[in-house]
Amino acid sequence: MPGRIEVNGRVAGTWQTATLTGIRRETPRAST
């Protein structure tokens, strides 16, 4: 279980980063 939680945390962090990057790319005005 602990191993799965670690992987899930890493995936979630990567997913958040990718999502934030995508939002910044789609809305350049927000990243002023």
MDTraj code that builds the backbone (N, CA, C; nanometers):
import mdtraj as md
import numpy as np

residues = "MET PRO GLY ARG ILE GLU VAL ASN GLY ARG VAL ALA GLY THR TRP GLN THR ALA THR LEU THR GLY ILE ARG ARG GLU THR PRO ARG ALA SER THR".split()
xyz = np.array([
    [0.0825, -0.1222, 0.0000],
    [0.0000, 0.0000, 0.0000],
    [0.0855, 0.1268, 0.0000],
    [0.1845, 0.1359, 0.0884],
    [0.2672, 0.2582, 0.0924],
    [0.3294, 0.2875, -0.0436],
    [0.3723, 0.1823, -0.1128],
    [0.4314, 0.2016, -0.2453],
    [0.3309, 0.2639, -0.3410],
    [0.2082, 0.2140, -0.3355],
    [0.1055, 0.2677, -0.4259],
    [0.0784, 0.4141, -0.3941],
    [0.0737, 0.4469, -0.2664],
    [0.0474, 0.5861, -0.2268],
    [0.1591, 0.6762, -0.2798],
    [0.2830, 0.6268, -0.2724],
    [0.3959, 0.7061, -0.3217],
    [0.3799, 0.7330, -0.4705],
    [0.3502, 0.6276, -0.5458],
    [0.3327, 0.6430, -0.6902],
    [0.2183, 0.7396, -0.7190],
    [0.1058, 0.7212, -0.6486],
    [-0.0097, 0.8089, -0.6707],
    [0.0278, 0.9537, -0.6440],
    [0.1045, 0.9778, -0.5381],
    [0.1459, 1.1143, -0.5057],
    [0.2323, 1.1718, -0.6162],
    [0.3227, 1.0902, -0.6668],
    [0.4106, 1.1395, -0.7738],
    [0.3302, 1.1701, -0.8987],
    [0.2395, 1.0796, -0.9332],
    [0.1567, 1.1000, -1.0525],
    [0.0721, 1.2260, -1.0362],
    [0.0151, 1.2437, -0.9170],
    [-0.0699, 1.3605, -0.8926],
    [0.0121, 1.4879, -0.9079],
    [0.1335, 1.4889, -0.8532],
    [0.2188, 1.6077, -0.8632],
    [0.2513, 1.6379, -1.0084],
    [0.2849, 1.5330, -1.0842],
    [0.3175, 1.5529, -1.2255],
    [0.1952, 1.6028, -1.3008],
    [0.0780, 1.5437, -1.2689],
    [-0.0448, 1.5825, -1.3375],
    [-0.0772, 1.7287, -1.3089],
    [-0.0602, 1.7700, -1.1826],
    [-0.0879, 1.9093, -1.1465],
    [0.0044, 2.0022, -1.2234],
    [0.1337, 1.9676, -1.2295],
    [0.2303, 2.0517, -1.3004],
    [0.1909, 2.0630, -1.4473],
    [0.1575, 1.9507, -1.5085],
    [0.1196, 1.9511, -1.6496],
    [-0.0064, 2.0341, -1.6711],
    [-0.1025, 2.0219, -1.5808],
    [-0.2272, 2.0980, -1.5933],
    [-0.2002, 2.2471, -1.5802],
    [-0.1207, 2.2841, -1.4809],
    [-0.0902, 2.4261, -1.4602],
    [-0.0163, 2.4810, -1.5816],
    [0.0773, 2.4032, -1.6350],
    [0.1522, 2.4474, -1.7529],
    [0.0571, 2.4664, -1.8705],
    [-0.0366, 2.3725, -1.8868],
    [-0.1328, 2.3816, -1.9963],
    [-0.2197, 2.5049, -1.9816],
    [-0.2639, 2.5340, -1.8597],
    [-0.3477, 2.6520, -1.8356],
    [-0.2685, 2.7783, -1.8684],
    [-0.1433, 2.7824, -1.8278],
    [-0.0610, 2.9010, -1.8547],
    [-0.0428, 2.9199, -2.0041],
    [-0.0268, 2.8092, -2.0757],
    [-0.0092, 2.8185, -2.2211],
    [-0.1381, 2.8662, -2.2874],
    [-0.2514, 2.8169, -2.2371],
    [-0.3797, 2.8535, -2.2976],
    [-0.4169, 2.9970, -2.2631],
    [-0.3794, 3.0415, -2.1413],
    [-0.4152, 3.1774, -2.0993],
    [-0.2894, 3.2541, -2.0595],
    [-0.2164, 3.3077, -2.1576],
    [-0.0932, 3.3826, -2.1292],
    [-0.1196, 3.5036, -2.0403],
    [-0.2386, 3.5597, -2.0472],
    [-0.2701, 3.6798, -1.9683],
    [-0.2615, 3.6492, -1.8189],
    [-0.2975, 3.5276, -1.7793],
    [-0.2984, 3.4915, -1.6375],
    [-0.1563, 3.4850, -1.5820],
    [-0.0585, 3.4582, -1.6673],
    [0.0797, 3.4432, -1.6192],
    [0.1559, 3.5743, -1.6317],
    [0.0879, 3.6859, -1.6149],
    [0.1542, 3.8162, -1.6281],
    [0.2470, 3.8397, -1.5102],
])
top = md.Topology()
chain = top.add_chain()
for i, resn in enumerate(residues, 1):
    res = top.add_residue(resn, chain, resSeq=i)
    for name in ("N", "CA", "C"):
        top.add_atom(name, md.element.get_by_symbol(name[0]), res)
traj = md.Trajectory(xyz[None], top)
